[in-house]
Amino acid sequence: AAPSPGSARAGVARVRFLLESLRDLDARLRRLGSRLLVLRARDDVSDAVCAALKDWNIGKLCFESDTEPYALARDKRVTDFAAASGIEVFSPVSHTLFDPAEIIEKNGGRPPLTYQSFVATAGEPPKPVMEKYSELPPIGDTGGYELLPVPKLEELGYGDLSQEYIPPFRGGETEALKRMRESLQDKEWVAKFEKPKGDPSAFLKPATTVLSPYLKFGCLSARYFYHCIQDVYRSTKTHTKPPVSLAGQLLWRDFFYTVSFGTPNFHQMEGNKICKQIPWRENGELFVAWRDGRTGYPWIDAIMIQLRKWGWMHHLARHSVACFLTRGDLYIHWEQGRDVFERLLIDSDWAINNGNWLWLSCSSFFYQVTNQTVP
């Protein structure tokens, strides 16, 4: 099948996390009397979905709205088919706190380009859907379709995995909720969370929630997490405020989703109206040294090795290596760094990954950044 750009470039760690998440979803559905349906697409994913809609005589199609360019094109092909076939479509915005299209409309048809203007325009996010189910209807007759189990890594074309380092983060909603509850139990830590003051060298016990991959894959609802944080705030005398607070990090996530949705060519310098056109250097040797953790700067190399082994590193560590590659030391194009992150991070997210590289390279959002990491 034709994969999404992110899936096509995903490293082993992210694919493993995705498969673990799907197995957990299947297990949770089976406990309710249903199961996860896994189909094999021989060509385009949208073609496979449309064929199933027709063959199974589906009357209503429900799926989560997605704002990435690839997903928008894919979903349009499916919804066009559904409309022509008389199939009802329900596609709510549930991956983010807010609907990016609504924020842009409220802002006069343009995405807000500062965090402060975004927060002022957005207001308070809607509450999550809290309805719980004790059982689900059976899946029904699937005809001659082969219903597959969640595949193994080896079945997806990955070779010898015996030497692969297993990251310490396991995918799935079960693990996401457990990790969230453990983080929120420390109410003082939640109330005092201040993004610039983390410890990026805390490798054995990361100094943050490590919930970003669970948000990325939909294992954890951003709205549910946001309102659980608000519950903690209500039980404490004082707490930090956005943009540095824990809740403020979820607002940053929505900020990048909104700007990316309303900005053509957001993922590149060329044709991107909010991106500075900078004559970056081309130096393959230095780039490879940065990518492979062979710069000779212990801090930078340690972070890049952690990225390759774990698929994750602290946000301040990401700032360090991004600054080093771009405006801080090597002056190499942010798109090259973005591609490495996209391949290796288990929480790689199109909007946030591109947005952070635009920001940290001083290509957009913040241009007069005087602080930089000196490794």
N, C-alpha and C positions, 0 to 999 in steps of 0.2 A: 504494500500500500504506500501511497505518497504521504510521508510523515510530515508533521509540522516542522518548521525550521529548528525549533528548540529540541524536539525529539530526535531529529536527524543528527544533531551535534552533541547529544547527551552522553556523558561519560558513564562508566559502570556504576558509580556510587548513586547517581540520580535515578537511573533505571532500576537499580535494586530497591531504592526507597519507594519508587512508584509501584513496583510489583508487590512489595510488602504491604503497601496501603490498599491495593486492590484485593489482596488475600484477606486482609482484615475486614474490608467492606463485605466481601462475599460471606465470611463467617458470621458477621452481624446480621446480614440479610437472611441467611439460612436459619438462624435462631428465631426469626420472625415468620418462617414458613415460605420464604422466597429464595432467590439466589441471584448472583451476578451473571448476566449473559455476556459472554465473550465471543465475538465473531471475528473471522479472518477476512480482511478486505484485500481482494486481489489487485485492485487498482486504487481508485480514489476512495477515501473514507466516506465522503458524502454519497457516492454511488452505492456503497454497501448499505448505508442507513436508509436511503430511499428505496432500495430493493426490499429491505425488511419491512418497511412501512407498508409497502404494497402487498407483499406476500402474506403478511400477518393481518391484513385488513385493519390497520390501526386507525382509530377514530380521533385520538388526541395525543399529541406529542409534547412532552415536557422536557425542557433542558435549561441549564443555567446559561444566562447571557454571558458572552465573552467579548472583550473589547480589543483583543490583539488583531492585527491586520489579517493574518492567516485564518484565524478563527472566524472573523467577520465574513470573509469570502466563502469559507466552508459552510457556515451556517446559513448564508443566503441561498446557496444552492439547495439546501435541504428545505428551508422554509418556502422557497418558490415552488418546489415540488409538492409540498404539503398543501399550499394554497390552491394549486391546480388540481389537487386530488380531493379537495374538500376536507382536509384534515385540520382540526383545530390545533393551534400552537400556543403553548404557554411557556414563555421564556423570561423569567424574572431575573432581576439583578440581585445576586446574592453572594457574589465572591468578594464584594467590597462593602464598605459601610454605606456609601452613597451611590447613586446612579451618575456616572460621569457625564452623560448627556444632559441630565437635569441641571447639574452644576454649571455646565457650559452655557445652557440656555439662561439660567438665572444671572450669569455674568455677562449678558449682552451678546452671546454667541461666540465668545472667546474663552479659552481656558484660563483661569487665573494663574499667573506666572510667579506669584510669591506665596509662601506658606500662609502668611497672615491674611492675604486676600482670599485664599482658598477657605480657611477656617471661618472667616466672616461670612462668606457666601454660603457655605455648606450648612452651618447650624448644627443641630444635634442629630445624630444618626437614628434611624428607626430601630425599634427593639427587634430582637431576633424572634423567629417563630419557635415557640416553646412546646408545641404539641408533640406528644410522644405516642408511639404505636406499640401495642402488645403483640400484634400480628399483622401480616400483609397477605393480600390475596395471592394465590398460586400464579405462576407465570403464564399458564395456559398452553395452548398447542403451538409449538414452534415449527411444525411441519417437518420438512426434510433438512432443516438447518443443523449443522454440526455445532453443538454447544461445547465450547472448549473450556478447560480449566484455565486459571490465570497461568500464563506461560512462565517457564524458568528462564533465567538469564541465558543459558546455553542455547535455548530454543530460539532466541532472538539474534543469534549470530555472534555472540561474544565467545571468544576462544577460551584458552586455559585460564581459569580463574583461581587456581590453587595458590598463586603468589599474590593475589589481590588482598589489600588491607581492608578489613571489614570496619566501616565507620561505626562509631558508638551510638548512632541514632537510628532507631527502628521506625519504619513507616506505619501509618494507620491511625484511625480515629481513636482507638483504644489507648494507644501510647500518647496521642496528642492531649486527650483529656486528662490523663494521669500526669503528664508533664505540666500542663497548665495549673492543675489543682495544687501540685507541689510548689510551684512558683508563687501562687497567690496565697498560700498558707503563711508565708513570711510577710505579714502586712506592713511591717516597718520597712522592709526592703522595697516593696511595691510603692509605698508612699514617698520614699526618698530616692527612687530611681531617677537618675539624671544622666542622659545619654553621654555627654562628654566625659563622664567620670567613671567609665568602666575600666576593667583590667583586661586588656587584650592578650596578656601573657598567661592568663589562668586557663591552661590547657586541660587539666584533669577534671576541673569543675568549672565550666564556662560561666563567666560573670554576667550572664543574660539568660533569657528564657529558652533559647534555641527553638522557638516555635515557628520561625519563618518558613521552614520546609513544609510544615503541616498546614500553614495558611496557603502556601503556594499550591499544594495539591488538593485543597479543599477538605483536608482531614479535620480542620478546625474552622468554625465560623468566625470571621472577623467581628461580626456584630455581637456574637455571644461572648467572645473574649473581651471586647470593649465594655460590655455591660457588666461582666464579672469584675473587671478592674474598677468600674464605677462603684460597685457594691463594697469593694475594699476601701475606696476613698471615703465613702460615707461612714465607715467605721473608725476612721482615724481623724485626729484633730487637724492636721495639716498634710498637704501633699504637694509634690512638684506639679508644675503646669506645662502644657504644651508650649513650645515644641520639644522640650527635653524630657517630659514625663513618659511613663510607659504607655499611657493612652495616646500621648502625642505621636508615638512611633506608628500607631495604626493610622493616624491622620496623615502622616508623611506618606504612608503606603497609598492611601487614596489620592493624595496630591499628585503623585507620579502617574497613577492610573488615569487621572483626569487629564493631565497635560499631554500624556502620550496619546490618548484617544482623540484629542482635538488638534494635534500637531502632525501634519503630513511629514513623512520621512524622519520621524522622531528618532529612529534607530541609526541614523548616520549624520555625518557632517554635511555632505552635499545635498542641497535642496531643502535643508532644515532651517527655517527662518529664525528659529530661536537659538541656533548654534553659531558661535563664532567660527569664522573660517581661518584656521590657524595652519601655517605651513609646517606641519610636524616633520620631524626627521624620519628617514628610513634607515634603519640599522638592524638588519636581521640577526647579527651576532649578539648584540646587546639584548634584543628582544628575547631570543632563545635562552640566554643566560637568566633573564628575569623569570621567564615562564618555567624553567626547570630548576629554579632555586640555586643558581650557580653564580650569583653576582659578586660574592665575596663579602657581602654585608650580612652578618649573621641574622639580624632581625628580619630583614627582607626574605632571606632564603628560608628561615624557619617557617615563616607564614606561608610561603608558596609550597613548601613540602607538606604542611598541614592541609592546605587546600587540596593537594593531589591525593593525600591519604584519606582525609575525612570528608572532603566535599563541603567543608564549612570552616569558617573562621569568624572571630569576633568582628563587629562592625568597625572598630577602630583599627584593627589589623588590616581590614580591607582598605580603609583610608590610607594607611601607610604604604601599601604596595601600589595602590592606584596613583597616589601622589608621586611616588618614586618613579614610576614608569612614564608619567606625563609631565606636568609642570614643574615637578620638584627636582628631577635629576636627568632622566634619559631623553625627555621631550619626544617620546614616541607616541603615535596616534592612539587616542583612547579607544578607537574601534578595535584595535588589536588586543588590548587588555580586556575589553568587553567580551570578545570571542572566547578568550581563555576562561573567564568566569562562567560564561554561558555553557561551556562544555563540562566544567568540573564541579560547579556548585550544585548541591542537592536542592537548594532553594532558589536556583536561577529563575528569574521572573522577567519577562520581556520588558515591561514598563519600568520596573524598579532597577533592573540591571543597567539599562540604557540611561535612565534618569540619573543614577548615582555616578556613572562615568562622565556624563555631561557636566555634572556639578563638580566632581572632584578634580577634573581636568581644567576647571574654570572656563569651560566652553559655553556654559549656560547657567542660569539661575544666580550664581555668585561669581563675580568677575574680579573683585578686589580682595581676594583671600590672602591675607598676610601670613597666616600660620601654615606651616608645613612640617612634615616629619623629617627629621634629620637622623638617618639610621646610624 
